[in-house]
Amino acid sequence: MSAKAVGYFALIMGIVFLLVGIAGFVPGLVMEHQPAEGDVVADAGLLFGLFPVNLLHNLVHLAFGIWGVAVFRRFGAARLYAQAVAVIYAVLAVMGFFEGLNTLFGLVPLYGNDIWLHLVIAIAAAIFGFAPIKPEAAAAHRPRT
C-alpha cells in the first residue's frame, strides 16, 4: 500500500460522505419512513429509499466528509482518519444489531441497510488504515527537519 493511496482514500471517502450528508437534506432523495414499533429515532427518513437517516446522521456524515477532505494531503493524518473510520464504523455496524443501540439511544438510526453499509465502509477503511505501508513511500511523506 502506498502512502498516496491512503491520502486518496481519505479524499474520496470525504467527498462521498459530504455528498451523502448533503443528499440527506434533499427532500426528494429522502423517502418517508414508517418506524418500527418502539423505534424512538426522531424524524428518520430513508435516503434513496434504502438507508435510514435523520438530521444528526446527516451532520455526522458531513463531519466525516470535512475531516477526510481536510487530512488527505498529510499521510499520518490520512492514515489516522482511515483507522478511525474503520473502528468507528465497525462499532456502528455491530450496534445496529442490538435494540436500543441500533438507534444510538434514540439519536441516530443505525439499523436496516445501514448495518451492511457501515460494515463495508469499516472493511475498506481498515484496508487503507492498517495495511503495511511501503517504507520508501512512508519516508517520502515524513516531515523534513
Secondary structure, DSSP 8 states (H G I E B T S, - for coil): --HHHHHHHHHHHHHHHHHHHHHTT-GGGEEE----TT---TT-EEETTTEEE-HHHHHHHHHHHHHHHHHTTSHHHHHHHHHHHHHHHHHHHHHTTSTTGGGTTTTS---THHHHHHHHHHHHHHHHHHS---HHHHHHTS---
